[in-house]
């Protein structure tokens, strides 16, 4: 089964790391539910939050794409191996 991996962490972790996300790469704050989408050149703290507020259910909306046929599996993007099914 395909897996969509989202980079995620608390707001404090994102601020401390301050990474540059790849163009179109989503990042999720696990404690606030807010998300940002990278452009390939702007650091996390300078990116605006995506419109629409927080991500309440990743299987419903991901950057404006609604209603996936099957729920997404969200895993820690720092993991080197996919999670067991």
C-alpha positions in Angstrom: 0.0 0.0 0.0 1.4 3.4 -0.9 2.3 5.7 2.0 2.2 9.5 2.1 4.9 10.7 4.5 4.4 14.1 6.0 7.2 15.9 7.9 5.8 16.7 11.3 6.8 18.1 14.7 5.7 20.5 17.4 5.7 24.2 16.7 8.8 24.6 18.9 10.6 21.8 17.0 9.9 23.4 13.7 11.1 26.8 14.9 14.3 25.4 16.4 15.1 23.4 13.3 13.9 26.1 10.9 14.3 23.9 7.8 13.7 24.8 4.1 11.0 22.6 2.8 11.1 21.4 -0.8 8.8 23.0 -3.3 5.3 21.7 -2.5 6.4 19.7 0.5 3.9 20.0 3.4 5.0 20.4 7.0 2.6 19.8 9.9 2.7 21.2 13.5 1.5 18.3 15.6 0.5 20.4 18.6 -1.4 23.2 16.7 -2.6 21.2 13.7 -1.4 24.0 11.4 0.5 23.4 8.2 2.9 25.1 5.9 4.0 24.3 2.3 7.5 24.8 1.2 8.7 26.7 -1.9 12.2 25.3 -2.0 13.9 28.5 -0.7 12.2 29.9 2.3 12.9 28.8 5.9 10.1 27.5 8.0 9.8 30.6 10.2 9.4 32.8 7.2 6.7 30.7 5.5 3.1 31.6 6.0 0.6 29.1 7.3 -1.6 27.5 4.6 -5.0 28.9 4.2 -7.9 27.0 5.8 -6.5 26.8 9.3 -5.5 23.5 10.9 -5.5 20.0 9.6 -8.2 18.2 11.5 -8.3 15.1 9.3 -5.5 14.4 6.8 -7.7 11.9 5.0 -10.2 14.7 4.1 -8.0 17.6 3.0 -4.4 17.9 1.9 -3.6 21.3 0.4 -7.1 21.6 -1.1 -7.4 18.0 -2.4 -10.6 16.6 -0.9 -11.9 13.1 -0.2 -9.2 10.5 -0.7 -10.6 7.0 -1.5 -8.7 5.5 1.4 -7.3 7.2 4.6 -3.7 8.3 4.4 -1.1 6.8 6.6 0.9 9.6 8.2 4.4 8.7 9.5 7.4 10.5 10.8 9.4 11.6 7.7 12.7 11.2 9.5 12.1 7.4 9.7 14.2 5.5 7.3 12.0 2.4 7.0 8.3 2.4 6.2 6.0 1.4 9.0 4.8 -2.2 9.3 1.3 -2.8 7.8 
